[in-house]
Amino acid sequence: MRVCGVELTGNEAVISIIQLKDGLYDVPKVRAAKLSLADAINTEPLKKFQFDFAQLMKDYKVDTVVIKQRDLKGKYAGKPLSFKIEGALQLMSELKVLVLSSAYIKEGLSKAQVRPDAREVGLKQFQEQALLTAFAYLEHQAEA
């Protein structure tokens, strides 16, 4: 099973792909660490973002996309643009897209024997939360 973890920050979707095969985790090299939505107003840039994301998932044979949930209000609330990006991702019919709560992620990480470190597996530090989101999802799936 190959999963793409996504953390939405501002106008970007930070991604990390991880695979669980025969009880082993693998983090493949991916050509893009994040995708940006430059123009939040017009339809065409949003469609291009959606197409580019779908193509990336197709190229790397991703089964499921898991998005780290953001707060709706308060000091740490997600920016409006990030919710627009989330909607664009959720509306892609060719992918299974889930939004995971912080509690779900924390529970999955607590059950793991080891916790992956982005730099140790060849990712950038800013991809850490996307990696942990995907890893926690896989940990939940492994126990099911």
Stockholm file with secondary structure:
# STOCKHOLM 1.0

chainA/1-144         MRVCGVELTGNEAVISIIQLKDGLYDVPKVRAAKLSLADAINTEPLKKFQFDFAQLMKDYKVDTVVIKQRDLKGKYAGKPLSFKIEGALQLMSELKVLVLSSAYIKEGLSKAQVRPDAREVGLKQFQEQALLTAFAYLEHQAEA
#=GR chainA/1-144 SS CEEEEEEEETTEEEEEEEEEETTEEECCCCSCSEEECSCSSSHHHHHHHHHHHHHHHHHTTCCEEEEECCBSSSTTBCCHHHHHHHHHHHTCTTSEEEEECHHHHHHHHHHCSSCCCTTTTTCCGGGHHHHHHHHHHHHHHHHC
#=GC SS_cons         CEEEEEEEETTEEEEEEEEEETTEEECCCCSCSEEECSCSSSHHHHHHHHHHHHHHHHHTTCCEEEEECCBSSSTTBCCHHHHHHHHHHHTCTTSEEEEECHHHHHHHHHHCSSCCCTTTTTCCGGGHHHHHHHHHHHHHHHHC
//
